[in-house]
Amino acid sequence: IQVMGELELEILKHQIAKRFDMDVSFGSGGILYKETIASPVIGVGHYEPLRHYAEVQLLLEPLPAGSGLVFDSLVSEDKFARNWQRLVLTHLQERPHKGVLTGSEITDMKISIVAGRAHPKHTEGGDFRQATYRALRQGLRKAESVLLEPVCAFRLRLPQEAVGRALTDLQRMGANPTLEEAELITGIGPLATLKDYAKEVAAYTKGMGLFSTMPAGYQPCHNQEEVVEAV
């Protein structure tokens, strides 16, 4: 399951009890990270066991946050036949691909074919699957990878005497809080640090504070080295 915060877990627990008459509980769960790259790089994949042959070169380029994966070909059909190009693009799109930092899914990247080569007799379709995966992997290993973490937009309404503590807490957790009104704080911050903050707010405001969140996409991880080391 993929959820955002305690409220969604409570709703899910209620729905399971209502529909299936099952009482369930949830552990702490984990954060779904993603990976991208910081600058363009070319990856080369070569596959040549006995009576097999395929070679692919891919250009990997970073895209703005939220772009997902985009695929293209920059090589002419005179130099690399259309049917082989289509096969390479199919293999790029047929499954999620893992990054090299934590094994998380890659995103926000344009992947383009820049060269390819087949043998007149020995190339089979599966050869290009191997060459394509190897080219992508080699490019990712050469690139400067960036770990991305899910972030959420938040609204925190609480008594004025608790505002100072809240601002300190949010800054400590890597968020960027803004005091909109005397008793209202908004901003964006990492889901990893904010996901349980509603409980803290309820405790130190004696139930007078209201902390709500909404998904706001992915941003570079605020503690990448720590997460990579832990993984």
C-alpha positions as CSV (number, residue, x, y, z in Angstrom):
1,I,0.0,0.0,0.0
2,Q,1.1,3.6,-0.6
3,V,-0.4,6.2,1.7
4,M,0.4,9.8,2.9
5,G,0.3,10.1,6.7
6,E,-1.6,8.8,9.6
7,L,-5.1,10.0,8.5
8,E,-5.0,7.8,5.4
9,L,-3.9,4.8,7.4
10,E,-6.9,5.4,9.8
11,I,-9.3,5.6,6.9
12,L,-7.8,2.4,5.3
13,K,-8.1,0.6,8.7
14,H,-11.7,1.6,8.9
15,Q,-12.5,0.5,5.4
16,I,-10.9,-2.9,5.8
17,A,-12.9,-3.4,9.0
18,K,-16.1,-2.3,7.3
19,R,-15.7,-4.3,4.1
20,F,-13.9,-7.5,5.3
21,D,-14.6,-7.5,9.0
22,M,-10.9,-7.6,9.7
23,D,-9.1,-5.6,12.4
24,V,-5.7,-4.7,11.1
25,S,-2.7,-2.6,12.4
26,F,0.2,-1.0,10.6
27,G,3.9,-0.9,11.3
28,S,6.0,2.2,10.8
29,G,6.3,1.5,7.0
30,G,9.0,3.1,4.8
31,I,9.6,6.0,2.4
32,L,9.4,5.4,-1.4
33,Y,12.5,7.2,-2.7
34,K,13.3,7.8,-6.4
35,E,16.5,8.6,-8.2
36,T,17.6,10.9,-11.0
37,I,20.8,12.4,-12.4
38,A,22.4,15.8,-12.2
39,S,23.9,16.2,-15.7
40,P,23.9,14.4,-19.1
41,V,25.9,11.2,-19.6
42,I,26.2,8.6,-22.3
43,G,26.0,4.9,-21.4
44,V,27.2,2.1,-23.7
45,G,25.8,-1.5,-23.6
46,H,27.6,-4.3,-25.5
47,Y,26.3,-7.9,-25.7
48,E,28.3,-10.5,-27.6
49,P,28.2,-14.1,-26.5
50,L,28.7,-16.8,-29.1
51,R,26.3,-16.2,-32.1
52,H,24.8,-13.2,-30.5
53,Y,25.5,-9.5,-31.0
54,A,24.0,-6.1,-30.1
55,E,25.4,-2.7,-29.1
56,V,23.5,0.3,-27.9
57,Q,24.5,3.8,-26.8
58,L,22.1,5.9,-24.8
59,L,22.1,9.6,-23.8
60,L,20.7,10.2,-20.3
61,E,19.6,13.8,-19.6
62,P,18.0,15.2,-16.4
63,L,14.5,16.8,-16.7
64,P,12.6,19.1,-14.4
65,A,10.9,17.7,-11.3
66,G,7.7,15.8,-12.1
67,S,8.6,15.1,-15.7
68,G,8.9,11.3,-15.3
69,L,10.7,9.4,-18.0
70,V,10.8,10.5,-21.6
71,F,12.2,8.3,-24.4
72,D,13.5,9.4,-27.8
73,S,15.9,8.5,-30.6
74,L,18.5,10.9,-32.0
75,V,20.0,8.4,-34.6
76,S,19.0,8.2,-38.2
77,E,17.5,5.0,-39.6
78,D,20.3,4.9,-42.2
79,K,22.8,4.2,-39.3
80,F,20.5,2.1,-37.1
81,A,17.5,0.3,-38.6
82,R,14.0,1.4,-37.5
83,N,13.0,-2.1,-36.3
84,W,16.0,-2.2,-33.9
85,Q,15.3,1.3,-32.7
86,R,11.7,0.3,-31.9
87,L,13.0,-2.7,-30.0
88,V,15.4,-0.6,-27.9
89,L,12.6,1.8,-27.0
90,T,10.3,-1.0,-26.1
91,H,12.8,-2.5,-23.7
92,L,13.3,0.9,-22.1
93,Q,9.6,1.3,-21.5
94,E,8.7,-2.3,-20.6
95,R,9.6,-2.1,-16.9
96,P,10.7,0.3,-14.2
97,H,14.5,0.8,-13.9
98,K,16.5,1.0,-10.7
99,G,19.0,3.6,-9.8
100,V,22.4,2.9,-8.4
101,L,22.3,4.7,-5.1
102,T,19.5,2.8,-3.3
103,G,17.9,0.7,-6.1
104,S,15.0,3.1,-6.1
105,E,13.0,3.7,-9.4
106,I,14.6,6.3,-11.7
107,T,12.5,9.3,-12.9
108,D,12.8,12.9,-14.3
109,M,15.1,11.8,-17.1
110,K,15.1,11.8,-20.9
111,I,16.7,8.7,-22.4
112,S,17.6,8.9,-26.1
113,I,19.2,6.4,-28.5
114,V,22.3,7.9,-30.0
115,A,23.8,4.9,-31.6
116,G,23.3,1.2,-32.1
117,R,24.6,-1.8,-34.1
118,A,23.4,-5.2,-35.1
119,H,25.0,-8.2,-36.9
120,P,23.4,-9.3,-40.2
121,K,23.3,-12.9,-39.1
122,H,23.8,-13.3,-35.3
123,T,21.5,-10.6,-33.8
124,E,18.3,-11.7,-32.2
125,G,15.6,-9.6,-30.4
126,G,16.7,-10.6,-27.0
127,D,20.2,-9.4,-27.6
128,F,19.0,-5.8,-27.7
129,R,17.2,-6.3,-24.4
130,Q,20.6,-7.2,-22.8
131,A,22.5,-4.4,-24.6
132,T,19.8,-1.8,-23.7
133,Y,19.7,-2.7,-20.0
134,R,23.6,-2.6,-19.9
135,A,23.8,0.8,-21.6
136,L,21.3,2.3,-19.1
137,R,23.1,0.7,-16.1
138,Q,26.5,1.9,-17.3
139,G,25.2,5.4,-17.9
140,L,23.7,5.5,-14.4
141,R,26.9,4.3,-12.8
142,K,28.9,7.0,-14.6
143,A,26.4,9.8,-13.8
144,E,26.2,11.9,-10.7
145,S,23.0,10.4,-9.2
146,V,20.6,12.4,-7.0
147,L,18.3,10.7,-4.5
148,L,14.7,12.1,-4.5
149,E,12.3,12.0,-1.5
150,P,8.5,12.5,-1.4
151,V,7.6,15.9,0.1
152,C,4.3,17.3,1.3
153,A,2.7,20.7,1.5
154,F,1.4,21.3,5.0
155,R,-0.9,23.7,7.0
156,L,-0.6,24.0,10.7
157,R,-3.1,26.0,12.7
158,L,-2.4,26.3,16.4
159,P,-2.6,28.6,19.4
160,Q,-0.3,31.6,19.1
161,E,1.7,30.6,22.2
162,A,2.8,27.4,20.4
163,V,3.9,29.1,17.1
164,G,7.6,29.5,18.2
165,R,8.0,25.9,19.0
166,A,6.3,24.8,15.8
167,L,8.6,27.0,13.7
168,T,11.6,25.5,15.4
169,D,10.4,22.0,15.0
170,L,9.6,22.4,11.3
171,Q,13.0,24.0,10.5
172,R,14.7,21.2,12.4
173,M,12.8,18.6,10.3
174,G,14.1,20.1,7.0
175,A,10.8,22.0,6.1
176,N,10.5,25.6,4.9
177,P,7.7,27.0,7.1
178,T,6.1,30.4,6.5
179,L,4.0,32.2,9.1
180,E,1.0,33.2,7.0
181,E,-1.1,34.6,10.0
182,A,-0.7,34.9,13.7
183,E,-1.8,31.3,14.2
184,L,-1.3,29.7,10.7
185,I,2.0,28.2,9.3
186,T,2.3,26.7,5.8
187,G,5.1,25.3,3.8
188,I,6.7,22.2,2.2
189,G,8.8,19.6,3.9
190,P,10.1,16.0,3.7
191,L,7.4,13.3,4.3
192,A,10.0,11.3,6.1
193,T,10.2,13.8,9.0
194,L,6.7,15.2,8.9
195,K,4.6,12.0,8.6
196,D,4.2,11.6,12.4
197,Y,4.2,15.3,13.4
198,A,0.4,15.5,13.8
199,K,0.8,13.4,16.9
200,E,3.4,15.8,18.4
201,V,1.2,18.8,17.6
202,A,-1.8,17.2,19.3
203,A,0.3,16.5,22.4
204,Y,2.0,19.9,22.9
205,T,-1.1,21.9,22.0
206,K,-3.4,19.7,24.1
207,G,-5.5,18.9,21.0
208,M,-5.9,22.6,19.9
209,G,-3.5,22.3,16.9
210,L,-4.5,21.0,13.5
211,F,-1.7,19.7,11.2
212,S,-2.7,18.6,7.6
213,T,-0.6,17.5,4.7
214,M,-1.0,16.9,0.9
215,P,1.4,15.2,-1.5
216,A,3.6,17.7,-3.3
217,G,5.8,15.5,-5.5
218,Y,9.5,14.7,-5.1
219,Q,12.5,16.9,-4.3
220,P,16.2,16.2,-3.7
221,C,16.6,14.3,-0.5
222,H,17.5,16.5,2.5
223,N,19.8,13.7,4.0
224,Q,20.9,11.7,1.0
225,E,24.2,10.5,2.5
226,E,22.4,9.2,5.6
227,V,19.7,7.4,3.6
228,V,22.2,5.8,1.1
229,E,24.4,4.6,3.9
230,A,21.4,3.0,5.7
231,V,20.2,1.3,2.5
